[in-house]
């Protein structure tokens, strides 16, 4: 699997327009132009999701990523790519669709 390496500056949203942000970052992580490369070990939160089901607010709250087996790791943990499988989840862990990764300005491609 190939794709663009994700960092904490990547613009990622939930399928309903909320913003996805990495909530944890290891102090010894690898950085690209000052932004930490994100891995499967990071936590990810969603803010500002307006999703409702039958007029009941059901916002995305977190994202669960599955890191591809590229062989590229940071501190032994697989890195995430813009092509990595992921699922946005409610606070009750109900799947709500895949996050949307916008094109990154910095390009590091893993092949």
PAPA-45515 format. One record per atom (N, C-alpha, C): residue number from 1; x, y, z; residue in three letters. Coordinates in steps of 0.02 Angstrom, whole numbers, plus 50000, padded with zeros to 5 digits. Example, Ala and Ser with C-alpha at 12.3 -4.5 7.8 and 13.67 -1.06 7.14 Angstrom:
2
nr_X_Y_Z_rest
1_50660_49716_50390_ala $
1_50615_49775_50390_ala $
1_50660_49835_50390_ala $
2_50642_49888_50354_ser $
2_50684_49947_50357_ser $
2_50645_50002_50394_ser $
END
This chain:
111
nr_X_Y_Z_rest
1_50043_49941_50000_unk $
1_50000_50000_50000_unk $
1_50045_50061_50000_unk $
2_50028_50109_49958_unk $
2_50065_50171_49958_unk $
2_50018_50229_49976_unk $
3_50048_50284_49995_unk $
3_50008_50343_50013_unk $
3_50052_50397_50042_unk $
4_50023_50453_50057_unk $
4_50058_50510_50087_unk $
4_50060_50502_50162_unk $
5_50118_50512_50191_unk $
5_50127_50508_50263_unk $
5_50087_50563_50297_unk $
6_50049_50547_50349_unk $
6_50010_50597_50385_unk $
6_50049_50625_50444_unk $
7_50039_50689_50457_unk $
7_50068_50721_50516_unk $
7_50013_50760_50551_unk $
8_50030_50790_50608_unk $
8_49980_50825_50648_unk $
8_49952_50887_50614_unk $
9_49981_50909_50560_unk $
9_49956_50968_50523_unk $
9_49909_50948_50466_unk $
10_49900_50883_50454_unk $
10_49855_50861_50400_unk $
10_49784_50884_50416_unk $
11_49747_50904_50364_unk $
11_49678_50925_50372_unk $
11_49634_50864_50359_unk $
12_49601_50841_50413_unk $
12_49559_50782_50410_unk $
12_49491_50799_50439_unk $
13_49438_50776_50407_unk $
13_49371_50789_50431_unk $
13_49330_50725_50435_unk $
14_49276_50727_50473_unk $
14_49230_50671_50474_unk $
14_49185_50678_50413_unk $
15_49146_50628_50395_unk $
15_49104_50633_50335_unk $
15_49049_50685_50339_unk $
16_49039_50715_50399_unk $
16_48986_50764_50408_unk $
16_49013_50835_50416_unk $
17_49078_50844_50411_unk $
17_49108_50910_50415_unk $
17_49143_50927_50480_unk $
18_49145_50881_50527_unk $
18_49183_50893_50589_unk $
18_49258_50889_50575_unk $
19_49297_50913_50622_unk $
19_49371_50913_50614_unk $
19_49401_50858_50656_unk $
20_49447_50820_50625_unk $
20_49482_50766_50659_unk $
20_49551_50791_50680_unk $
21_49568_50782_50744_unk $
21_49634_50804_50769_unk $
21_49666_50748_50809_unk $
22_49732_50743_50803_unk $
22_49770_50696_50845_unk $
22_49770_50724_50915_unk $
23_49752_50683_50964_unk $
23_49748_50708_51033_unk $
23_49810_50691_51074_unk $
24_49851_50647_51049_unk $
24_49913_50630_51085_unk $
24_49971_50631_51035_unk $
25_50029_50648_51059_unk $
25_50089_50650_51017_unk $
25_50149_50632_51059_unk $
26_50186_50579_51040_unk $
26_50244_50560_51078_unk $
26_50299_50614_51073_unk $
27_50331_50626_51129_unk $
27_50384_50678_51131_unk $
27_50443_50660_51087_unk $
28_50456_50595_51077_unk $
28_50514_50574_51038_unk $
28_50496_50557_50966_unk $
29_50439_50581_50942_unk $
29_50415_50564_50875_unk $
29_50455_50597_50820_unk $
30_50448_50571_50761_unk $
30_50479_50599_50701_unk $
30_50438_50658_50679_unk $
31_50472_50710_50654_unk $
31_50437_50770_50633_unk $
31_50451_50786_50560_unk $
32_50401_50815_50526_unk $
32_50407_50841_50458_unk $
32_50395_50915_50462_unk $
33_50445_50955_50449_unk $
33_50439_51028_50452_unk $
33_50407_51050_50518_unk $
34_50425_51017_50573_unk $
34_50401_51035_50639_unk $
34_50338_51000_50662_unk $
35_50302_50966_50617_unk $
35_50240_50931_50635_unk $
35_50255_50858_50647_unk $
36_50228_50830_50701_unk $
36_50240_50760_50718_unk $
36_50206_50714_50668_unk $
37_50242_50662_50647_unk $
37_50212_50609_50605_unk $
37_50166_50570_50650_unk $
38_50105_50555_50626_unk $
38_50057_50519_50667_unk $
38_50061_50444_50655_unk $
39_50047_50407_50708_unk $
39_50051_50334_50705_unk $
39_49987_50303_50732_unk $
40_49983_50238_50727_unk $
40_49925_50202_50753_unk $
40_49919_50209_50829_unk $
41_49971_50231_50863_unk $
41_49969_50238_50936_unk $
41_49936_50304_50958_unk $
42_49927_50351_50913_unk $
42_49897_50415_50930_unk $
42_49822_50406_50941_unk $
43_49793_50450_50982_unk $
43_49721_50454_50989_unk $
43_49695_50508_50942_unk $
44_49633_50502_50919_unk $
44_49604_50550_50872_unk $
44_49534_50569_50894_unk $
45_49521_50633_50900_unk $
45_49456_50658_50920_unk $
45_49424_50696_50862_unk $
46_49358_50700_50862_unk $
46_49321_50739_50812_unk $
46_49285_50795_50849_unk $
47_49291_50855_50823_unk $
47_49256_50913_50852_unk $
47_49211_50944_50799_unk $
48_49156_50971_50821_unk $
48_49112_51008_50776_unk $
48_49071_50967_50728_unk $
49_49061_50903_50741_unk $
49_49020_50861_50696_unk $
49_48946_50878_50707_unk $
50_48909_50897_50654_unk $
50_48839_50915_50661_unk $
50_48789_50858_50648_unk $
51_48814_50796_50642_unk $
51_48772_50740_50621_unk $
51_48715_50727_50670_unk $
52_48655_50714_50642_unk $
52_48596_50696_50682_unk $
52_48563_50635_50650_unk $
53_48528_50596_50690_unk $
53_48488_50539_50667_unk $
53_48419_50548_50696_unk $
54_48368_50555_50654_unk $
54_48299_50568_50677_unk $
54_48296_50626_50726_unk $
55_48330_50681_50708_unk $
55_48332_50743_50748_unk $
55_48367_50735_50815_unk $
56_48403_50681_50825_unk $
56_48442_50671_50887_unk $
56_48516_50681_50869_unk $
57_48551_50727_50903_unk $
57_48622_50736_50889_unk $
57_48660_50671_50899_unk $
58_48697_50652_50847_unk $
58_48737_50590_50849_unk $
58_48805_50606_50817_unk $
59_48843_50651_50848_unk $
59_48906_50673_50817_unk $
59_48961_50620_50819_unk $
60_49005_50625_50770_unk $
60_49066_50585_50773_unk $
60_49107_50611_50831_unk $
61_49138_50566_50869_unk $
61_49177_50586_50927_unk $
61_49250_50566_50922_unk $
62_49264_50513_50885_unk $
62_49333_50487_50880_unk $
62_49343_50452_50814_unk $
63_49405_50438_50798_unk $
63_49422_50401_50737_unk $
63_49467_50343_50758_unk $
64_49452_50285_50731_unk $
64_49494_50225_50741_unk $
64_49527_50210_50675_unk $
65_49594_50214_50674_unk $
65_49633_50201_50614_unk $
65_49663_50131_50615_unk $
66_49672_50103_50557_unk $
66_49707_50040_50549_unk $
66_49768_50054_50507_unk $
67_49827_50047_50537_unk $
67_49889_50063_50501_unk $
67_49905_50008_50451_unk $
68_49924_50027_50390_unk $
68_49943_49977_50340_unk $
68_50010_49945_50357_unk $
69_50022_49887_50330_unk $
69_50086_49853_50341_unk $
69_50136_49875_50288_unk $
70_50163_49935_50297_unk $
70_50211_49962_50249_unk $
70_50283_49948_50270_unk $
71_50292_49929_50332_unk $
71_50359_49920_50358_unk $
71_50389_49984_50385_unk $
72_50354_50041_50378_unk $
72_50378_50105_50402_unk $
72_50348_50117_50471_unk $
73_50392_50127_50521_unk $
73_50369_50136_50590_unk $
73_50405_50196_50622_unk $
74_50376_50222_50674_unk $
74_50406_50272_50718_unk $
74_50405_50242_50787_unk $
75_50463_50233_50817_unk $
75_50470_50201_50883_unk $
75_50435_50133_50884_unk $
76_50438_50097_50829_unk $
76_50409_50030_50824_unk $
76_50335_50028_50810_unk $
77_50303_50085_50802_unk $
77_50230_50088_50789_unk $
77_50219_50108_50716_unk $
78_50175_50073_50679_unk $
78_50163_50091_50609_unk $
78_50138_50162_50600_unk $
79_50163_50196_50548_unk $
79_50140_50263_50532_unk $
79_50073_50260_50496_unk $
80_50038_50316_50494_unk $
80_49975_50319_50458_unk $
80_49985_50356_50392_unk $
81_49950_50332_50341_unk $
81_49951_50362_50275_unk $
81_49882_50390_50259_unk $
82_49878_50433_50209_unk $
82_49812_50459_50189_unk $
82_49768_50404_50160_unk $
83_49797_50347_50144_unk $
83_49759_50290_50118_unk $
83_49744_50237_50171_unk $
84_49764_50250_50234_unk $
84_49751_50202_50288_unk $
84_49676_50195_50300_unk $
85_49655_50135_50316_unk $
85_49584_50123_50332_unk $
85_49567_50156_50399_unk $
86_49508_50185_50403_unk $
86_49487_50218_50465_unk $
86_49411_50221_50468_unk $
87_49386_50232_50528_unk $
87_49314_50236_50539_unk $
87_49300_50290_50592_unk $
88_49255_50337_50577_unk $
88_49232_50385_50626_unk $
88_49180_50351_50669_unk $
89_49182_50365_50734_unk $
89_49138_50332_50782_unk $
89_49103_50383_50826_unk $
90_49042_50366_50848_unk $
90_49007_50407_50898_unk $
90_49039_50392_50966_unk $
91_49016_50428_51017_unk $
91_49039_50414_51085_unk $
91_49020_50344_51107_unk $
92_48967_50316_51078_unk $
92_48945_50247_51094_unk $
92_48979_50196_51048_unk $
93_49030_50218_51010_unk $
93_49069_50176_50964_unk $
93_49029_50149_50905_unk $
94_48979_50187_50883_unk $
94_48940_50168_50823_unk $
94_48976_50197_50762_unk $
95_48994_50154_50713_unk $
95_49028_50178_50652_unk $
95_48984_50227_50613_unk $
96_49015_50281_50586_unk $
96_48978_50332_50548_unk $
96_49010_50349_50482_unk $
97_49059_50311_50461_unk $
97_49090_50324_50396_unk $
97_49164_50340_50403_unk $
98_49197_50340_50347_unk $
98_49269_50352_50345_unk $
98_49284_50427_50348_unk $
99_49340_50445_50380_unk $
99_49361_50515_50380_unk $
99_49384_50535_50310_unk $
100_49384_50600_50298_unk $
100_49406_50628_50234_unk $
100_49472_50664_50245_unk $
101_49524_50640_50209_unk $
101_49590_50671_50215_unk $
101_49600_50717_50155_unk $
102_49609_50782_50169_unk $
102_49622_50830_50115_unk $
102_49696_50826_50096_unk $
103_49711_50847_50037_unk $
103_49780_50844_50012_unk $
103_49826_50882_50059_unk $
104_49882_50850_50075_unk $
104_49932_50881_50119_unk $
104_49979_50924_50077_unk $
105_50004_50978_50106_unk $
105_50051_51020_50070_unk $
105_50120_50988_50068_unk $
106_50140_50955_50122_unk $
106_50204_50920_50124_unk $
106_50193_50849_50100_unk $
107_50232_50827_50053_unk $
107_50222_50760_50026_unk $
107_50281_50715_50042_unk $
108_50268_50664_50080_unk $
108_50316_50609_50090_unk $
108_50277_50547_50072_unk $
109_50295_50515_50018_unk $
109_50258_50459_49992_unk $
109_50292_50394_50014_unk $
110_50253_50348_50041_unk $
110_50277_50282_50061_unk $
110_50254_50234_50008_unk $
111_50300_50195_49982_unk $
111_50284_50145_49930_unk $
111_50306_50077_49952_unk $
END
